[in-house]
Amino acid sequence: MQLDRTQAPDFRTIESVQFPTPQVVTLDNGRPLYVVNVGEQPVVRLEVLFEAGTWHEQTEGASFFTIKMLTEGTKNFSSAQISGHFDKIGAFVDLSHTPDRANVMVYGLTKHLGSILEMVSEMLQEATFPEKEFNDLRNITLQNLRINLEKNAYVATHQFKKHLFGTAHPYGRSQNEATIKALLTSDLQNFYHQRIKGRPFRVFLSGQVGEKEIALVNQFLGQQKTVESILELPSREITPQTEPLWLEKEGAVQSSIRVGRRLFKRQHPDFYRMIVANEILGGYFGSRLMKNIREDKGFTYGISASLVPMRQEGYWVIGTDVKKEFAQVTLDEVQKEITSLQNELVPADELEVVKNYMAGEFAGSLNTPFEIADRVRLMVLEGLDVDFYSNYIQRLRVVTAEEIQNMAREYWQWNELQRVIVG
């Protein structure tokens, strides 16, 4: 039977997903291990996560460089030997850093988990922060920063966050040459001892794993004694700026626009209503902002609206890049679309399309064990309910047009939104 390509295939809406429950194991030292045993391929991802982000540093910049230097030398291995160790077993190392935390993540074959853990344990307990490697990393970071500072989009994003939170707050702070140049290896060693070596951590193990792999984690990471840091955190006062910022850049052809405000975390009762409202305004390719500013006006290749919930705070932002001469009219059109949502109910067919799209996108984001583990990690770190993702689609489905209008009226008043334009 030949397929009739003139007929669209049948479809059905996604009403729910089965979100797997992680296995929670307590290691011998009392640290938690979260296991996501999903997948048909013999691959594994190990994550060891510390409360060691910008939020926890005494010296500005120390947290970023400390986590990035963990593979640059230990008591028993040089940088080249560490790199060679992971290369030999085909493992990939990702050292990530956020304002809230730091993460050591390694991907590899399940059969090599013991070798992975052996080196990770060495990095977490015996890092030495050699001077040459630190200078090399600092020079690379400075060069990347100089390149980024020439990009309007980079500058606009960082100026926007500084506008929301202030330069003293971890969420408003960004890298700068002066603090990078002032850092010493002793600053990194201090942060390492304050926040990583012998400090509490969480472990996430995902992929094709079982009792043997759990035992290996306990063997290498469960025997390390940990104690809480006794250092007090510096003040985290938020000092926002309220006036719009127009930052001129000589010779710039385009302007990068950021519009938004501080908002809430995932635990807030308006979270689900807000993500649906955001999707309609600018969250996907068929959104109102895309139809207006990209398709109808031709001002930009893309414009998006996003919720960015973090551990302590959150924010909402609209971002786009347009020709300089279109900057003000783009802002006017953004305001027009927001006003429309405040004054008119979203039609039922548009709301249904958006809900179906969001349900499909969510279901599609759970295809691999590592994607599932990402969700598990977020639930654990942000203290979300165990049914947060199991009931995710149902909670989207019940959002009404009236609730979306209320969200637009309560959170998108134009005179309360921060505006940053660079270009």
Backbone torsions as a table, in degrees:
resi	resn	phi	psi	omega
1	MET	NA	125.5	-178.1
2	GLN	-83.5	140.6	-179.5
3	LEU	-72.4	129.8	176.9
4	ASP	-87.5	102.6	-175.0
5	ARG	-80.2	-2.2	175.5
6	THR	-84.1	-11.6	-179.4
7	GLN	-105.2	125.8	177.0
8	ALA	-67.2	141.3	179.0
9	PRO	-66.9	154.9	176.1
10	ASP	-64.0	151.2	175.9
11	PHE	-139.0	160.4	174.3
12	ARG	-140.9	148.5	-178.8
13	THR	-75.1	148.3	178.0
14	ILE	-89.4	120.0	-177.2
15	GLU	-98.8	-26.8	-177.7
16	SER	-161.4	164.5	173.5
17	VAL	-132.7	153.4	174.7
18	GLN	-94.7	106.8	-179.4
19	PHE	-93.3	121.6	-174.7
20	PRO	-65.9	142.5	177.1
21	THR	-86.5	124.4	-179.4
22	PRO	-71.1	150.6	172.7
23	GLN	-83.7	130.4	-179.3
24	VAL	-109.7	122.0	-177.8
25	VAL	-119.8	138.2	174.3
26	THR	-98.5	119.5	179.3
27	LEU	-70.4	168.8	-176.7
28	ASP	-58.6	-30.2	-179.6
29	ASN	-89.6	7.6	177.2
30	GLY	90.1	-3.6	-179.2
31	ARG	-80.0	144.3	-177.0
32	PRO	-83.6	141.6	173.4
33	LEU	-121.0	124.9	179.4
34	TYR	-107.2	121.7	-172.4
35	VAL	-113.0	124.5	173.9
36	VAL	-114.4	95.3	-177.0
37	ASN	-92.3	83.7	-177.9
38	VAL	-138.3	144.7	175.4
39	GLY	120.8	152.2	-176.9
40	GLU	-104.2	-9.8	-179.4
41	GLN	-98.4	147.0	-177.5
42	PRO	-80.0	59.8	179.5
43	VAL	-121.8	158.5	-174.8
44	VAL	-144.0	149.7	170.5
45	ARG	-126.9	125.0	177.5
46	LEU	-106.8	130.8	175.5
47	GLU	-126.5	132.0	172.3
48	VAL	-122.1	119.4	-169.4
49	LEU	-119.6	134.7	-177.1
50	PHE	-122.1	151.9	169.7
51	GLU	-79.6	81.1	-169.8
52	ALA	-146.8	38.0	177.8
53	GLY	-91.9	-169.7	178.9
54	THR	-54.5	-32.9	-178.4
55	TRP	-57.3	-26.7	-170.0
56	HIS	-106.8	3.4	-173.0
57	GLU	-89.4	145.2	174.5
58	GLN	-90.4	-30.8	178.9
59	THR	-114.5	123.2	-175.1
60	GLU	-58.7	129.4	179.2
61	GLY	93.5	-13.2	-174.5
62	ALA	-65.8	-36.4	-175.3
63	SER	-66.9	-44.3	-179.9
64	PHE	-59.3	-50.4	-175.9
65	PHE	-71.6	-32.1	179.1
66	THR	-61.8	-49.0	-177.7
67	ILE	-68.4	-37.1	-179.4
68	LYS	-69.5	-23.2	-177.2
69	MET	-87.5	-2.8	-175.2
70	LEU	-62.9	-25.8	178.7
71	THR	-95.9	7.8	-173.5
72	GLU	-98.4	9.3	176.4
73	GLY	144.7	137.8	176.6
74	THR	-133.0	-178.3	-179.6
75	LYS	-57.4	-36.0	-172.9
76	ASN	-111.5	-8.1	-175.9
77	PHE	-139.1	141.7	174.2
78	SER	-82.9	172.2	177.1
79	SER	-57.7	-44.6	-179.6
80	ALA	-64.4	-38.0	179.8
81	GLN	-68.4	-38.6	178.1
82	ILE	-64.3	-46.6	178.3
83	SER	-60.7	-43.8	179.1
84	GLY	-63.4	-36.5	179.3
85	HIS	-60.3	-48.3	-178.9
86	PHE	-71.4	-36.8	178.6
87	ASP	-62.8	-39.8	-176.9
88	LYS	-60.6	-35.0	-178.7
89	ILE	-100.7	7.2	176.6
90	GLY	69.8	30.6	-179.3
91	ALA	-96.5	150.7	179.1
92	PHE	-118.8	130.3	-177.4
93	VAL	-107.8	133.2	176.1
94	ASP	-127.9	116.7	178.2
95	LEU	-104.7	106.2	-174.4
96	SER	-111.2	157.0	-173.0
97	HIS	-145.7	133.8	174.9
98	THR	-131.6	172.9	174.5
99	PRO	-57.8	-28.3	-174.4
100	ASP	-93.5	-32.1	-171.1
101	ARG	-158.8	171.4	176.7
102	ALA	-127.5	147.2	-170.9
103	ASN	-138.7	130.0	171.1
104	VAL	-102.7	117.3	-175.4
105	MET	-126.0	132.2	179.6
106	VAL	-133.4	129.9	174.6
107	TYR	-103.7	141.2	177.2
108	GLY	-172.7	-178.1	175.4
109	LEU	-75.5	144.2	-178.5
110	THR	-56.8	-36.9	-177.8
111	LYS	-66.6	-16.9	-179.6
112	HIS	-101.0	10.9	-176.5
113	LEU	-58.5	-38.5	178.7
114	GLY	-59.3	-44.6	178.9
115	SER	-65.4	-38.0	177.4
116	ILE	-62.6	-48.3	-178.2
117	LEU	-64.1	-35.8	179.7
118	GLU	-59.2	-45.6	-178.8
119	MET	-76.7	-37.7	177.8
120	VAL	-60.6	-43.3	178.1
121	SER	-60.1	-41.3	177.4
122	GLU	-61.5	-43.6	-179.8
123	MET	-63.5	-38.4	-175.7
124	LEU	-78.9	-18.9	-176.4
125	GLN	-112.8	-22.6	-170.0
126	GLU	-132.1	23.9	179.5
127	ALA	-63.8	143.5	-174.0
128	THR	-118.3	-15.7	177.0
129	PHE	55.2	61.4	-179.1
130	PRO	-63.3	144.5	-172.8
131	GLU	-62.5	-45.8	-177.3
132	LYS	-61.2	-47.8	-179.4
133	GLU	-63.4	-36.4	177.3
134	PHE	-65.1	-43.6	178.8
135	ASN	-63.8	-39.1	177.2
136	ASP	-62.0	-47.5	-179.7
137	LEU	-63.4	-40.9	179.3
138	ARG	-62.3	-44.0	-179.9
139	ASN	-63.7	-41.0	177.5
140	ILE	-63.5	-43.6	-179.8
141	THR	-63.6	-42.5	178.3
142	LEU	-63.0	-42.1	179.1
143	GLN	-64.1	-43.8	177.2
144	ASN	-62.1	-39.5	179.6
145	LEU	-64.0	-43.8	179.4
146	ARG	-61.9	-39.2	177.2
147	ILE	-65.4	-45.2	-178.9
148	ASN	-63.9	-35.3	-178.9
149	LEU	-68.1	-12.2	174.0
150	GLU	-85.7	-8.8	-177.6
151	LYS	-97.1	122.1	-179.0
152	ASN	-57.3	-40.8	-176.4
153	ALA	-63.6	-41.0	178.8
154	TYR	-63.7	-48.3	-178.9
155	VAL	-63.1	-42.6	-178.4
156	ALA	-62.8	-43.0	-179.9
157	THR	-62.4	-44.9	-178.6
158	HIS	-72.4	-36.0	175.7
159	GLN	-66.2	-36.6	179.0
160	PHE	-63.4	-46.6	179.4
161	LYS	-66.4	-35.8	175.3
162	LYS	-65.1	-36.7	177.6
163	HIS	-63.4	-37.8	-177.4
164	LEU	-74.7	-43.3	-168.5
165	PHE	-113.5	-20.2	-175.2
166	GLY	92.0	156.2	-174.2
167	THR	-72.5	-21.0	-178.3
168	ALA	-82.3	-16.0	-176.6
169	HIS	-87.9	140.4	-179.7
170	PRO	-56.1	-32.1	179.9
171	TYR	-78.4	-16.7	-179.8
172	GLY	-103.4	-8.3	-175.2
173	ARG	-86.1	146.6	175.2
174	SER	-137.9	165.6	-178.8
175	GLN	-63.8	144.7	171.7
176	ASN	-144.6	155.9	-172.3
177	GLU	-60.4	-40.7	-174.1
178	ALA	-61.0	-47.5	-177.8
179	THR	-70.2	-34.7	178.6
180	ILE	-65.3	-44.7	-179.1
181	LYS	-67.6	-28.1	-177.6
182	ALA	-80.4	-14.3	-176.9
183	LEU	-67.5	143.9	176.0
184	LEU	-118.7	157.7	176.0
185	THR	-61.5	-28.1	177.6
186	SER	-64.5	-31.9	176.7
187	ASP	-65.0	-38.9	179.1
188	LEU	-69.7	-42.3	178.5
189	GLN	-62.3	-40.3	178.3
190	ASN	-62.4	-45.7	-178.9
191	PHE	-65.8	-38.4	178.2
192	TYR	-57.5	-45.8	-179.6
193	HIS	-74.7	-29.8	-179.2
194	GLN	-76.3	-32.2	-167.6
195	ARG	-127.8	-13.2	-175.8
196	ILE	-123.2	-64.1	-176.0
197	LYS	-64.1	118.6	178.4
198	GLY	71.6	13.6	-179.8
199	ARG	-103.8	158.3	-177.9
200	PRO	-59.6	147.9	179.8
201	PHE	-148.7	167.1	171.8
202	ARG	-120.9	145.8	179.2
203	VAL	-119.4	136.1	175.7
204	PHE	-123.7	124.7	-178.2
205	LEU	-122.8	122.0	-176.2
206	SER	-136.4	157.6	-177.7
207	GLY	116.9	-150.9	178.7
208	GLN	-88.1	90.6	-174.5
209	VAL	-134.0	156.2	179.3
210	GLY	-150.2	-155.1	-174.9
211	GLU	-64.3	-34.3	178.8
212	LYS	-62.3	-43.6	-178.9
213	GLU	-70.6	-36.7	176.3
214	ILE	-62.3	-40.9	178.8
215	ALA	-64.0	-36.5	178.0
216	LEU	-65.6	-42.1	177.3
217	VAL	-60.8	-42.8	179.4
218	ASN	-65.4	-36.1	179.8
219	GLN	-63.8	-42.6	-174.1
220	PHE	-93.3	-34.6	-175.6
221	LEU	-110.8	-19.9	-176.6
222	GLY	-82.7	-5.3	-179.0
223	GLN	-100.6	-4.0	-178.6
224	GLN	-82.1	123.0	177.1
225	LYS	-71.4	138.4	-179.6
226	THR	-129.9	144.3	175.3
227	VAL	-136.5	148.1	179.1
228	GLU	-67.3	147.2	173.8
229	SER	-71.4	140.1	-179.2
230	ILE	-97.5	0.9	-179.8
231	LEU	-71.1	137.8	174.9
232	GLU	-80.8	143.3	178.7
233	LEU	-77.5	144.0	175.9
234	PRO	-64.0	165.5	178.5
235	SER	-61.0	140.8	-179.8
236	ARG	-119.6	47.9	-177.4
237	GLU	-70.5	135.6	177.0
238	ILE	-89.7	125.8	-179.8
239	THR	-127.3	79.2	-175.4
240	PRO	-73.7	159.2	171.3
241	GLN	-107.5	140.2	-172.6
242	THR	-105.6	-23.6	-177.7
243	GLU	-76.7	140.3	175.1
244	PRO	-58.2	145.8	-179.4
245	LEU	-114.0	120.7	171.9
246	TRP	-112.4	109.8	-177.0
247	LEU	-106.3	110.0	-178.7
248	GLU	-77.8	137.1	174.2
249	LYS	-124.5	116.7	-175.6
250	GLU	-60.8	131.1	178.1
251	GLY	83.6	-2.9	-179.0
252	ALA	-70.5	136.2	178.2
253	VAL	-92.9	-34.3	-178.1
254	GLN	-112.0	159.7	172.2
255	SER	-116.7	136.5	173.2
256	SER	-98.1	127.6	-175.0
257	ILE	-113.4	133.9	172.2
258	ARG	-130.5	127.5	178.3
259	VAL	-131.2	133.3	178.7
260	GLY	173.2	-158.6	-176.1
261	ARG	-164.6	163.2	169.0
262	ARG	-66.5	144.7	-177.8
263	LEU	-140.0	-150.0	-171.0
264	PHE	-114.6	176.6	177.9
265	LYS	-92.1	179.7	-177.2
266	ARG	-66.1	-22.9	-177.5
267	GLN	-76.2	-10.9	-175.3
268	HIS	-65.7	141.7	-178.4
269	PRO	-63.1	-20.7	179.1
270	ASP	-92.3	5.6	-172.5
271	PHE	-58.9	-50.0	-176.7
272	TYR	-67.9	-39.0	176.9
273	ARG	-61.7	-38.7	-176.2
274	MET	-71.3	-37.7	-178.2
275	ILE	-70.1	-29.8	175.4
276	VAL	-71.6	-44.4	177.3
277	ALA	-59.6	-42.5	180.0
278	ASN	-63.9	-39.7	-179.1
279	GLU	-61.9	-42.4	179.4
280	ILE	-63.6	-43.3	-177.5
281	LEU	-70.0	-50.4	-173.5
282	GLY	-159.5	21.9	-171.6
283	GLY	-89.0	-12.9	-178.7
284	TYR	-147.5	176.8	-170.7
285	PHE	-64.7	-26.9	-179.8
286	GLY	-94.6	15.0	-176.0
287	SER	-68.8	168.1	-178.9
288	ARG	-65.7	-39.7	178.5
289	LEU	-64.7	-40.9	179.0
290	MET	-64.9	-44.2	-179.7
291	LYS	-63.1	-39.9	-177.1
292	ASN	-76.9	-59.2	-166.1
293	ILE	-84.7	-29.2	175.4
294	ARG	-91.1	-56.6	-170.5
295	GLU	-78.0	-46.5	-177.1
296	ASP	-79.9	-47.4	-174.5
297	LYS	-90.8	-27.5	-178.6
298	GLY	68.9	27.8	-178.1
299	PHE	-79.0	-24.2	-170.2
300	THR	-150.7	160.0	171.2
301	TYR	-78.8	-26.8	-177.7
302	GLY	-163.8	146.7	174.6
303	ILE	-143.8	139.7	-176.4
304	SER	-142.0	155.8	173.1
305	ALA	-122.3	137.3	-173.2
306	SER	-141.4	142.6	165.7
307	LEU	-92.9	134.5	179.1
308	VAL	-124.1	81.6	177.4
309	PRO	-80.6	130.6	178.5
310	MET	-119.4	-171.6	-172.6
311	ARG	-70.1	-44.4	-175.0
312	GLN	-99.9	-31.2	-176.4
313	GLU	-143.1	-173.6	173.1
314	GLY	-156.5	167.2	173.8
315	TYR	-149.0	165.4	178.7
316	TRP	-125.7	136.2	-174.0
317	VAL	-145.6	140.3	167.6
318	ILE	-104.3	133.4	-179.0
319	GLY	-135.0	139.4	175.3
320	THR	-161.4	165.2	174.5
321	ASP	-125.0	128.2	-178.9
322	VAL	-136.8	166.5	171.5
323	LYS	-60.2	147.1	-175.3
324	LYS	-53.7	-40.5	-175.9
325	GLU	-70.5	-12.9	179.7
326	PHE	-99.5	3.3	-173.1
327	ALA	-61.9	-50.7	-176.5
328	GLN	-68.0	-41.9	-179.5
329	VAL	-67.2	-30.6	175.4
330	THR	-65.1	-44.6	175.8
331	LEU	-58.6	-40.6	179.3
332	ASP	-62.8	-39.5	-179.7
333	GLU	-71.0	-36.6	174.8
334	VAL	-60.1	-46.9	178.9
335	GLN	-60.8	-39.4	179.6
336	LYS	-61.2	-44.1	-179.5
337	GLU	-67.4	-37.5	176.8
338	ILE	-64.9	-44.0	179.5
339	THR	-61.2	-37.2	178.3
340	SER	-62.0	-42.0	178.7
341	LEU	-68.6	-28.1	178.6
342	GLN	-75.2	-29.1	-172.3
343	ASN	-104.1	-20.7	-175.5
344	GLU	-129.5	141.3	177.5
345	LEU	-71.9	142.3	176.6
346	VAL	-67.2	129.1	178.5
347	PRO	-58.5	149.0	-175.1
348	ALA	-60.3	-39.5	-177.8
349	ASP	-68.7	-37.5	177.6
350	GLU	-65.8	-41.6	179.9
351	LEU	-64.6	-38.8	-180.0
352	GLU	-66.7	-41.1	178.3
353	VAL	-59.9	-45.5	-178.3
354	VAL	-64.4	-43.1	179.7
355	LYS	-63.7	-41.4	178.1
356	ASN	-64.2	-41.6	179.3
357	TYR	-62.3	-45.7	-178.8
358	MET	-65.0	-38.2	178.4
359	ALA	-65.2	-43.5	179.0
360	GLY	-66.3	-40.3	179.0
361	GLU	-63.1	-41.5	179.6
362	PHE	-65.9	-46.5	179.3
363	ALA	-60.6	-38.3	179.7
364	GLY	-70.7	-17.1	-179.6
365	SER	-85.0	3.6	-178.4
366	LEU	-116.1	33.6	-174.6
367	ASN	-80.6	-26.9	-175.0
368	THR	-121.0	157.5	178.1
369	PRO	-61.2	-30.2	-177.8
370	PHE	-74.4	-34.9	175.3
371	GLU	-66.4	-39.6	176.7
372	ILE	-64.5	-42.2	179.4
373	ALA	-62.6	-34.3	175.9
374	ASP	-58.9	-42.6	179.1
375	ARG	-67.9	-40.4	178.1
376	VAL	-60.8	-45.9	179.8
377	ARG	-57.9	-44.9	-179.2
378	LEU	-62.3	-42.5	178.9
379	MET	-61.1	-43.2	-178.2
380	VAL	-66.7	-48.4	-172.7
381	LEU	-71.8	-28.7	-178.3
382	GLU	-103.4	6.7	174.5
383	GLY	63.7	38.4	-178.5
384	LEU	-80.9	158.0	177.9
385	ASP	-61.0	151.2	-178.1
386	VAL	-63.6	-22.0	-179.1
387	ASP	-99.5	13.6	-175.8
388	PHE	-55.5	-46.2	-179.4
389	TYR	-91.0	-28.8	177.5
390	SER	-61.7	-35.9	-178.4
391	ASN	-102.7	13.0	-173.9
392	TYR	-57.8	-50.2	-176.2
393	ILE	-67.6	-41.7	178.8
394	GLN	-59.8	-37.6	-179.4
395	ARG	-70.7	-30.2	173.5
396	LEU	-69.1	-41.4	-173.4
397	ARG	-61.1	-30.5	-173.8
398	VAL	-88.8	-1.9	178.4
399	VAL	-68.7	132.7	-175.6
400	THR	-104.2	164.1	176.4
401	ALA	-62.1	-36.5	178.9
402	GLU	-64.5	-39.6	178.5
403	GLU	-66.5	-36.8	176.8
404	ILE	-64.6	-42.3	176.6
405	GLN	-61.0	-41.0	178.4
406	ASN	-63.9	-38.5	177.6
407	MET	-61.8	-45.6	-179.6
408	ALA	-62.9	-38.5	-179.6
409	ARG	-72.1	-37.5	-175.3
410	GLU	-80.1	-39.1	-169.7
411	TYR	-109.9	-11.7	-174.5
412	TRP	-117.5	31.7	173.3
413	GLN	-63.7	124.2	-169.5
414	TRP	-58.7	-39.1	-177.5
415	ASN	-74.1	-6.6	177.2
416	GLU	-101.5	-3.3	-177.2
417	LEU	-91.7	137.6	176.4
418	GLN	-78.6	143.4	-178.8
419	ARG	-132.7	126.0	177.3
420	VAL	-128.1	126.8	179.1
421	ILE	-128.1	123.4	-178.9
422	VAL	-122.2	125.1	177.5
423	GLY	153.5	NA	NA
